[in-house]
Amino acid sequence: MRQRLTDYRLFWREFRDTFHSTGAVLPSGRRLARSLASRVQAADQPQKILEVGPGTGPVTSQIISRLGPDDHLDLVELNERFADVLQDRLNSDPRWQAVANRVRVLQIPIEEVEPDIRYDVIVSGLPLNNFSCELVEQILAQFHRLAANQASLSFFEYVAVRKAKSLVAKHAERRRLAGIEQMLRREFDSWEFDRQCVLANVPPAWVHHLRLPGGMNPKQKTEVAEPAITGP
Ligand SMILES: C[S@@+](CC[C@H](N)C(=O)[O-])C[C@H]1O[C@@H](n2cnc3c(N)ncnc32)[C@H](O)[C@@H]1O
């Protein structure tokens, strides 16, 4: 409980100071975290798992409880304060300590991760709707690059968030949101195999599960056409 309050406080501070990359007021609730981690499953082979944007670690906790004995987990977190929290927890929380020799915390943006490992499961907490179209395109391409053949990619977005933002946004912002919508729609049409609506979260969220064909030229699937928007 104390850990959770400390996490909430840090998350709120980071939301205030680094809204653009933190993208949420609160860490994900347990149901959302469980849904995001649900593709970490027992397999015949050891699994390589990547979590992008773990923040204070609510989804990481769920992933750790599903980790097989030979699985490896990489946590890629941009924010230094969050990366420190994750590392502290690996050093001090008994449940995390038990797997610490198979978990790495990489404090870098996902765009800069070298694709020398292909992951079987990718879980992302990135607030894509806060980013420029160019960055979203780059990140989606990076997910494809880092994916092993038939890898799963799970990520969430808050219900109706683009629509709600578009209603009050100026023209340039509406164009940005429409561009992101178009890129994500293309990903869903091509690769989505399941989605879940988690109402018991603040705010409620959609979790998307995609199956990626590793080794694809990601550019082909993520090229952005000019979104057709009219109005002021
Ligand atoms: C909405 S929070 C999600 C945190 C956590 N997964 C959760 O569900 O509570 C987004 C997280 O993504 C991280 N982040 C944002 N941009 C990133 C990037 N380019 N590379 C890696 N992490 C990034 C932020 O620092 C933050 O921890």
Ligand as a Chemical Component Dictionary entry (heavy atoms), coordinates in Angstrom:
data_LIG
# 
_chem_comp.id                   LIG 
_chem_comp.type                 NON-POLYMER 
_chem_comp.pdbx_formal_charge   0 
_chem_comp.three_letter_code    LIG 
# 
loop_
_chem_comp_atom.comp_id 
_chem_comp_atom.atom_id 
_chem_comp_atom.alt_atom_id 
_chem_comp_atom.type_symbol 
_chem_comp_atom.charge 
_chem_comp_atom.model_Cartn_x 
_chem_comp_atom.model_Cartn_y 
_chem_comp_atom.model_Cartn_z 
_chem_comp_atom.pdbx_ordinal 
LIG C1  C1  C 0  1.216  6.347 -19.698 1  
LIG S1  S1  S 1  2.766  6.043 -18.872 2  
LIG C2  C2  C 0  2.554  4.297 -18.590 3  
LIG C3  C3  C 0  3.292  3.807 -17.371 4  
LIG C4  C4  C 0  2.974  2.374 -16.967 5  
LIG N1  N1  N 0  3.197  1.431 -18.046 6  
LIG C5  C5  C 0  1.548  2.259 -16.493 7  
LIG O1  O1  O 0  0.764  1.611 -17.198 8  
LIG O2  O2  O -1 1.223  2.818 -15.439 9  
LIG C6  C6  C 0  3.924  6.154 -20.225 10 
LIG C7  C7  C 0  5.349  5.751 -19.896 11 
LIG O3  O3  O 0  6.104  5.737 -21.116 12 
LIG C8  C8  C 0  7.386  6.344 -20.887 13 
LIG N2  N2  N 0  7.881  6.827 -22.199 14 
LIG C9  C9  C 0  7.398  7.866 -22.939 15 
LIG N3  N3  N 0  8.056  7.976 -24.103 16 
LIG C10 C10 C 0  8.961  6.956 -24.140 17 
LIG C11 C11 C 0  9.914  6.518 -25.105 18 
LIG N4  N4  N 0  10.077 7.166 -26.263 19 
LIG N5  N5  N 0  10.676 5.430 -24.822 20 
LIG C12 C12 C 0  10.519 4.766 -23.627 21 
LIG N6  N6  N 0  9.632  5.141 -22.668 22 
LIG C13 C13 C 0  8.860  6.217 -22.916 23 
LIG C14 C14 C 0  7.078  7.445 -19.882 24 
LIG O4  O4  O 0  8.226  7.902 -19.222 25 
LIG C15 C15 C 0  6.084  6.710 -18.965 26 
LIG O5  O5  O 0  6.750  5.961 -18.008 27 
# 
loop_
_chem_comp_bond.comp_id 
_chem_comp_bond.atom_id_1 
_chem_comp_bond.atom_id_2 
_chem_comp_bond.value_order 
_chem_comp_bond.pdbx_ordinal 
LIG C1  S1  SING 1  
LIG S1  C2  SING 2  
LIG S1  C6  SING 3  
LIG C2  C3  SING 4  
LIG C3  C4  SING 5  
LIG C4  N1  SING 6  
LIG C4  C5  SING 7  
LIG C5  O1  DOUB 8  
LIG C5  O2  SING 9  
LIG C6  C7  SING 10 
LIG C7  O3  SING 11 
LIG C7  C15 SING 12 
LIG O3  C8  SING 13 
LIG C8  N2  SING 14 
LIG C8  C14 SING 15 
LIG N2  C9  SING 16 
LIG N2  C13 SING 17 
LIG C9  N3  DOUB 18 
LIG N3  C10 SING 19 
LIG C10 C11 SING 20 
LIG C10 C13 DOUB 21 
LIG C11 N4  SING 22 
LIG C11 N5  DOUB 23 
LIG N5  C12 SING 24 
LIG C12 N6  DOUB 25 
LIG N6  C13 SING 26 
LIG C14 O4  SING 27 
LIG C14 C15 SING 28 
LIG C15 O5  SING 29 
# 
